[in-house]
C-alpha cells in the first residue's frame, strides 16, 4: 500500500516535494515500511550512520520517520526510525500517557540510501511479540515524518503525516491515526 504524507500547514517545507510511504505485511508478524523523500535532499539534515541498529531516545528531534499502531484497548505503539540506523519503540496506554519502551517490537533490518534528489529508509519490524488479543478487525495506523532542514536561512523542522489534526503538529492525536494496517500479503 502506497501512502503520500502531507505537510503541516504551519511548517511548510519547500525543499521536500513529497514523502511517500509504502507499507506491507509479508507475514502476520512482519511489518515492512519504506519512506521515500523526494526533493532537495542536500539541505536536509540527515543523521550520520551509526553502523549499528541500536535503540536510541529523542530521535524525533531530528530527521526521523514514524509509525503509530493503535490497539483495541485505547493504547498504541510508536516506532521511530532514524536514517542513522538508530530506532525506538514505545507503548502508550492512551493519548500521550503511560509511555514506556516497548521491547516486544524488534527491528529486523533497516537500510538507508540517498543522493541529491531522494532519501529512502527501509525497515522491517517484527511484531510477533505483541499480544494478538490487542488487535481485532481493522487496526488503525498513523504514519509521519520529521524533516530537519538546514539552509542559508537557518534551521527549521517540518512535520509530515498521513493526517494533520487541527492545531500544532501532533502525531499522537487520535485523528492522526487515519490509515489502517494492511492485511497480510499472500504470494
C-alpha positions in Angstrom: 0.0 0.0 0.0 1.4 3.4 -1.0 0.5 6.5 1.0 1.5 10.1 0.5 2.1 12.2 3.6 1.0 15.8 3.8 3.0 18.6 5.3 1.6 20.5 8.3 0.3 23.9 7.2 2.3 25.7 10.0 5.6 24.1 8.9 5.9 24.5 5.1 8.9 22.7 3.6 9.6 23.8 0.0 12.7 21.6 0.0 10.6 18.5 0.1 8.5 17.8 -3.0 6.8 14.8 -1.4 7.1 11.9 1.1 5.6 8.6 0.2 5.4 5.6 2.5 5.0 2.0 1.2 3.7 -0.4 3.9 3.1 -4.1 3.6 3.0 -7.2 5.7 4.7 -10.3 4.2 3.7 -12.4 7.2 1.4 -11.8 10.2 4.4 -10.9 12.4 6.3 -8.7 10.0 5.7 -5.1 9.1 7.7 -3.5 6.2 8.0 0.2 5.8 9.6 2.2 3.1 9.8 6.0 3.5 10.8 7.8 0.3 11.5 11.6 0.4 11.9 13.4 -2.9 13.3 16.9 -3.0 16.4 18.9 -2.4 18.0 16.3 -0.1 21.3 18.2 0.1 19.9 20.6 2.7 18.0 18.1 4.8 20.0 17.3 8.0 20.4 13.5 7.8 21.7 12.0 10.9 25.1 10.2 10.3 25.0 6.4 10.1 26.0 4.8 13.4 27.0 1.5 11.9 24.5 -0.4 14.1 20.8 -0.7 14.6 20.7 0.3 18.2 17.9 1.7 20.2 18.1 5.4 21.0 16.0 8.2 22.6 14.9 11.5 21.2 15.1 10.5 17.5 12.1 12.7 16.7 14.2 15.9 17.4 15.9 15.4 14.1 15.0 13.8 10.7 13.1 10.7 11.6 10.3 8.5 10.3 7.5 7.2 12.5 4.7 4.7 12.5 1.9 4.5 15.1 -0.3 1.4 15.6 -3.5 1.6 17.6 -4.5 -1.3 19.9 -8.1 -2.2 20.8 -7.6 -1.1 24.4 -7.2 2.6 23.5 -3.4 2.4 23.7 -1.0 2.5 20.8 2.6 1.7 19.8 5.1 4.2 18.3 8.0 3.2 16.1 10.8 5.7 15.4 13.3 5.1 12.6 16.3 7.4 12.0 18.4 7.4 8.8 21.3 6.9 11.2 20.2 3.3 11.8 19.0 4.0 15.3 15.4 3.2 16.2 13.0 3.2 19.1 9.7 1.6 20.0 7.2 2.7 22.7 3.9 1.7 24.1 1.3 4.3 25.3 -1.7 3.5 27.4 -3.7 6.4 25.9 -3.2 9.8 24.3 0.4 10.7 25.3 0.0 8.9 28.6 1.7 5.8 30.1 4.7 6.0 27.7 7.3 3.2 28.1 9.9 1.5 26.0 8.4 -1.5 24.1 10.7 -4.5 23.9 8.1 -6.7 22.2 8.7 -4.9 18.9 12.0 -5.6 17.3 13.9 -4.1 14.3 14.8 -7.0 11.9 16.6 -4.8 9.4 16.9 -1.2 8.3 18.7 0.4 5.3 19.1 4.0 4.2 20.0 5.3 0.8 20.2 8.9 -0.5 21.5 11.2 -3.2 20.8 14.8 -4.1 17.2 14.1 -5.0 15.9 11.4 -2.7 16.2 9.8 0.7 14.9 6.3 1.3 14.7 4.4 4.6 13.5 0.8 4.5 12.7 -1.1 7.7 11.3 -4.5 8.7 9.7 -4.7 12.1 9.0 -7.9 14.0 5.6 -7.6 15.7 5.4 -11.2 16.8 5.9 -10.3 20.4 2.7 -8.2 20.6 -0.3 -10.0 22.0 -2.8 -10.7 19.2 -5.6 -10.1 21.7 -4.9 -6.4 21.4 -5.8 -6.3 17.7 -9.1 -7.3 16.1 -10.5 -6.3 12.8 -9.0 -3.3 11.1 -6.1 -1.9 13.0 -5.7 1.9 12.8 -2.4 3.3 11.7 -0.6 6.7 11.7 2.4 7.5 9.6 4.6 10.5 9.9 8.0 12.2 9.3 10.0 14.8 10.9 12.3 16.6 8.5 15.1 18.9 9.8 16.3 21.4 7.2 19.5 23.5 7.5 19.8 26.2 4.8 21.0 29.7 4.4 18.0 31.0 6.4 18.9 28.7 9.4 17.5 25.5 10.9 13.9 24.6 10.9 11.8 21.4 11.3 8.8 20.4 9.1 6.2 17.8 10.0 4.5 15.5 7.6 1.8 13.0 8.4 -0.9 10.8 6.9 -3.5 13.2 8.5 -2.9 16.5 10.2 -5.2 17.2 13.1 -6.1 20.9 13.8 -3.6 22.9 15.8 0.1 22.4 16.2 1.7 19.2 14.7 0.6 16.2 16.8 1.3 12.7 15.5 -0.2 11.2 18.7 -3.7 12.8 18.2 -6.4 10.2 17.5 -7.2 12.0 14.2 -3.7 11.3 13.0 -4.5 7.5 13.0 -6.2 7.9 9.6 -5.0 4.7 7.9 -5.2 1.0 8.6 -2.6 -1.7 8.9 -2.6 -3.6 5.6 -3.7 -7.3 5.6 -1.0 -10.0 5.2 0.1 -10.4 1.6 0.0 -13.9 0.4 2.2 -14.8 -2.6 
